[in-house]
Amino acid sequence: MNQLGVKKEQLIDFLGGWLMLNLAFLSAVSLRFDDLRVENPTYYNYYLQLWVFNNLLWLVLRQLNRSATPLQWKEGVRKKMGQSLGLILWHILLFALLLLALKETFFSRLFGIYFYALWTLFLLVWDGLYFKWQENRRKKGLGRRRIGLVGSGGSFERLNNPEAHLYQEGLQLVWSLEQKKNAGIKPENYAAELKKSGVQELYLALGDAAELLQWQRFADAHLMRTRIVPDFQMPFNKSFEVEYLLGIPLIYPRQEPLENFKNRSIKRLLDLLLSLFVIVLVLPLAFILIAPLILVSSRGPIFFTQLRSGLNEEQFYILKFRSLGLDGKPFAVGNFIRRHSLDELPQFLNVLKGEMSVIGPRPHMLEHTKEYRDKLDGFMVRHLIKPGITGLAQVQGYRGQIEQEGELESRVLADVYYLENWSVLLDLKIVFLTVFQALFPLPKAR
């Protein structure tokens, strides 16, 4: 993609995001007030200042939240929506801090609910429309970077395949040369072809260091950017991260978004908001309704605690409403609360303490960790993030006791996928599915 095309798309994205913010603000004003006029300065001046504050804060947060690399279509929609949700969460937090600093309530809480709900809806719709527009441009050949390819091997063949759909990555292959059949031919022999093809970037899948340097110097002299294509296959079909140590490239085969402090902060903020909501509004009512039923139905305490493996295999006591009798089997009320996941509600206290997250791999008992750590690939990878009350594996139906061969492997695959692909949007999707399945349990739920 040429620089003009990049700037055009960035400008459209910027203007779209700005429009969604202000459209949400005006819509919230319209829904909440009938008299927000210039002649009514008591309200008008406060909300005019709030409008300016919202726009300035959005500009700052958007700059901090920009992706360092172009978003690819396959992962870009979800990633960009996740960034948008993260931006809105930070906006809410900073606005809340402003209200605390003012020590007085100048703004309607109902207006705030309208504004942030509408802004979230408008911005997510805009992200989807923006990427759909981008995809249509790519299919028409607009906004693509014109690339050339030199080399051989598996990586060369994958990129040189007409079915590779490079347009989805914003690329158009316009020239290629299989180097192994033309050994010894100098890059200068192809200068005219490359110029005619309009190659902007030259992808080099060359194993020989001397040839690689020769083609790179040639590309520099002809104003083409170079990209080095390593000729080896990794056991994952996804992008990797590269860092450098003393000039030596280090390839990270597993991306972990939650290694980023900003992402961890956003996830922790979500955990605190959700856990406080449940602990203040839901858990007391649940306790009043469930606790007497547990005591009447079965001898024993109301709560059940057990040591589980958490982040970095640190042990903690998980908290649940008791659902099993002295014989180890669910009693009538216990079976009901397990089926509807009500026994998990006290774990929001674990979340508030920082031992768990709302979303993450379910924590296993210590004996299971000991049994499976060496038997099952990826099992211990789950302990690189905090365990969750619910997770991707659970909403996919992998919950309860393990009854079939391969079921645990499917759980682990889902947990590792979550670890490698975390986003705010994925967390919200899992929350929605968890609530839905609590109301309408899957056959596996018990």
N, C-alpha and C positions, 0 to 999 in steps of 0.2 A: 504494500500500500504506500502511495507517495505521501509526502509530508502534508500536502494540502488536504488529502483525503482523511488523514488522521485528525487534523485540526478540525475539519468539518464535523466528523463524528463526535469528537470531544465537545465541540460547541453545542451540538444538538442535544447531547446527553446533559450538559450543564444547564441549558435553557429549560429542558424538560423537567429536570429535578427542581429547579427554581420555581417553575410554574406550578408543579404539584404542591410545593410548600405553601405558596400564596393562595392557590385555589382552595386548599384545605382550611387555611386561616379565614378566608372570606366566607366559606361555607359554614364554618363553626360560628362565626359572628352572626350570620343570617339565621341559623337555627336557634341560637341562644338569645339574641337581643332583638327588640323591636325599636329601640330608641337610641341606638349608638350613632348619634349624629354630632356634627361639629357644635351644634347649639347645646349639647349636653356634655360639657367638658369634664364632669366628674368621672364619666366612664371613657369618653372619647380619648382624652390625653393618655390615660393609662394603657389603653389598648393600641394606640398609635406607637407608644414607646415599646410595647411588647412586640408589635409587628417588626419594628426596626431591630430589636434584640434577636428575634427568631431568625431573621435574614442574615444578620452578621454572624450569629453562632453557627448557622448552617454553612456559611462560606468557610469558616475556620475548620469545622468538623469534616467537611467534604475534602478539603485539602489534605487533612491528616489521614483520611480514610481512602484515598485514591490507591488503586492497585499499581504496584511498581511495574507490572508487565501487562501486555495486552490480554484481555480475557478471551479465551477460546470459547466457541459456541457450545461445545459439548458440556463444559463445566461452567461456562460463564453466566448463564441465566441464574442458576442457584447461587453461585458465588456472589454475583452482583446484588441479588435480593438479600443475601445474608449481610453484605456490607451496608445496604440500605437500612435493614432492621437494626444493625449495630449502631449506625449513625443516629437513628431515632432514639434508641435506648440511652445513648450518651447525651442527647439533647434533653431528654426527660430528666436525667440525673442532674445535669447542670442547671436546668430551669428550677428543679426542686431546691438545689443549693442556693439559688438566687432568692427564692421565696423565704428560705430560712434566714438568709442574711437580712432581708427586709423586715422580718419579725412581725409583719402585718400581712393580712390577706387582701390584696388589691384586685385579684382576678377570680373569676367564677370557676369553681371546680368542674362544673358541668361543661363550661366552655373548653376547659383543658381536655376533658374526656372526648368531646366532639372533635377537637382539633387533632389530637394524636391518633385517634381511631381513623379519621378520614385521611390524614396524611399517610399513615401506614398503607391504607387501601390504595390511595392514588399512586403512591410511589412504587408499590409492587406491580400495579397494572402498567405503569410507565416502563418499568424495567423489562417486563415481558414484551411490550410493544416495541421497545427500542431494539431488543435483540432479534425480534422477528424481522424488523426493518433491516437490521444489519445482515441477517441471513439472506434475505431477498436480494440485497445489493451484491453479496458474494456470489450468489447463483448467476446473476447477470454479468459477472465479471467486473463489477465496480468495487473499488476499495480494496482490491487484492494486491499483495506484493508479488511482483513478477520474479520468480527464482529460477536459477540454473542449478544443475546437479552434476557433479563429477565424482567418479569413484567406482567401487565395486562392492560385492558382498551383500549380506542380508539386509543391512540398513538401506543400502542403495536400491535394492530391488523393491523394498517396501515403499520407498518414496517415489520410485519410478513407475509404480503400478497405477494405471488409469482409474482403478476402483478405490484408490486411497482417499478420495473426496477431500483433497487438500483445501477446497474452497471453504470448508467448515472451519478451517484454521486461518482463513484470510490469506491463503496463498494460491498462486497459479504457476504451475511448472511449465515453462515455455522453452526450455532447452536442457538437454542432458547428454552426457558422454560417459560411456563405460570405459574407464581408464585401462582395465586389464587387457583389453583388446587393442589398445593403442599405446602400449608402453613406449616411452622414449619420445613421444610427440610433444612438442613444446606448447605451452598455453597460448603463446603469441599467434599460433596457427589458427586459433579460433576467435581471435579478436573481432573480426568482421561479423561472424555469426552471432556472437554475444551482443554486439552493439545493435544489430538488426533486430534481435529478439527482445531488446529492451530489458535485459536482466538487471534487476536492482540488487539482488542478493545471490551469492554463489555458495551453495552447500557442498562441502568437501568431505566425501566419505572415502578418505585415502589413508592407508595404513603406513605408507612410507613417509618418514619425516621430511626427507629432502623434497619429495614431490609436493607434499602439503605446503611447505614453505614457499616453493616455487609458484604454486597456484595462488597462494595468499598474497604474495608480492604483486603478481599479475593483477589480481582483483583490486588491490589498493591503487595501483597505477591507473586503472580504468574506472575508478569511482564506484566500485561494487563492494558492498559489505559482505563479509564472509561469515559462515556458520560452520563449525566443525561437527561432523556427524560421526560419533564413535561406532565402530563396527563390532559391537557385541550385543547380545540379547540378555535383558534382565527378565526375571520371572514374574514381572508385573506389567500390565498394559496400562501404564499411566506415566505422568510426568514425574521428574525427579528434581531434587534441589542440589545445587552444586555450591560448595564453598572452597576456599583455598587455604592451604597450610604451607607456608614457605614456598609459595608459587606452585604447589602440587594440588591439582583438583581433587576434591573429595566429593564423591557422589553419595547422596543420601537416598537409599532405595525406598524409604518410607517417609512420605510427608506427614507431619503431625501439626495441623493448624493450632492445636492448643499448646504447643511449645512457645507460641507467640504470646507475649505478655498482654497485648491488647485483646486478643481473643479470649485468653483466660479471664481477664477482667470483665469482659462482656458476659461470659458464661456465669461467672460468679455473681454478677449483678442480677442476671435472670434467676439464678438459684435463690438469692436473697428475696427478690420480689415475690416469687412463687411460694417459697416456704413461709414467709411472713403472712401472705394471704391465707394459706391453708391453716397455719397455726392459730391465727387470730379468728378467722371466720368459720373454718370447716371443722378443725380438730375438736374444739370444745363440744360442738353439737354431736359429732360422731361419738365422742366419749360418753356423753349423756345417754345416747341411744344404745350403744354397743356394749359398754361395760356391764350394765345390769344383766343383759342377756347372756354374756359370757359367764358371769358368776352363777346365774340360775341354771345354765345348761351343763356346766362342768366344774368340778373341783379344781382349784388352782388359782394363780394370780391372773390379773387382767392382761398384763403385758408379758411378752416373751422376749428374752434377750439371748443373743448367741454371738460368739466370736466369729468374725468373718475376715477375709483378706481384703485389704483396701489398696489405696494408692501406694505404689512401690512395695507391695506386700506387707504394709503396716497393718497390724491387727486392730480392730475396733469392735465394740459391741453394737450389733444391729438391733433396732427396737421395732417390735410389731405388736399388734393386738393378738393375743393368744387364740389360736384356732384349732389346736390339737388337744385331745384328752390325755389322761395318764397312759392309755394304751398306744399312744402315738398316732391315732387316727382322728380325722376331723369329726367333731360333733356337729349337730344340725346347724347351729348358728355359725360355728367355725367354718363349715363348708360353704355357707352363703357368703360370708365376708371374704373368704379366699377367692371364691368364684368372681366376685365383683371388685377384687383388689383393695377392699376396705382395710384389710389387715396391715397394709403397707403404709397407711396414713401417718402413724407415729414416726416413720423414718424421715419426715420433714424436719424433725428435731435433729437428726443426724446431719441433714443438709445444712441447717442453720449453724451447727457446730463446725462445719467444714470437713466432716468425715466422708460425706457422700455428696453427690450432685443429683439434681432431679433426673437428668438423663445421663446414662452411661451403662457400662456392662454390669450385669447383676453380680453382686459379690458372692462367691462360693464359700462353703464351709471349709475349714482349715484342712480337713482330711481329703476333700476333693482337690484342693490346690496341690497337696502333696502327691496325690495319686496321678494327676493328669499333667503335671508340669513337664515331665520328660516323655510322656506318651503321645501328646497331641501338639503338633506344630502350631505356634501362635497362641497357645493357651495363656502363657505368662505375659504376652504382649498386652493383654487386657488390663494388666495392673499398672500400665504406664499412665493411665488417667484415673480419676476418681470413679468409684462404682456408682451406679445410679439406682433410683427407685424403680425406674423403667428404662427400657432401652430399645434399640432397633431390633434386636433378636426377639424381644417380647412381643412387639407389635406385629412381627412377622409370624407369630404363632408358636415360637420356641420358648415355652415356659412350663413350669411344673416339673414333675419328675421326668427323667430321661428313660424312655420306654423302647426306642428303636435305635438300631445301630446307625450311626452317622448323624444322629440328632445333635449331639454335643458339637461335632465338627461344624454343623450349620450355624449353631449359636456363636461359635468362635469366629467364623467367617464374617458374620453380621457385626460382631463387636469390633473386629479389626477394620472392617469397612468404615464403621462409624469413627474410629480413631483417626483414619486417614482422610476422611471426607467431612469432618465436622463443619457445621455452619449454623448460624442462628436459625435459618429457615428449616434445616433438618431437625433441629431441636423442637421447634414449634410444631412441625409435622408430627413428630413422635408424641408430643404432649396431646395434640388433638386426637390422634389415633388411640392413645391410652385412655383418654376420657370416654371416647366412643365405645371402646371395647369393655370398659368398666360398666357401662350402661347396658351394652349388648355383648356379653362375653362370648369368646370363641369356644368351640367344643373342647379345646385343650385346656381351657381355663378351669382351675379347681384349687 
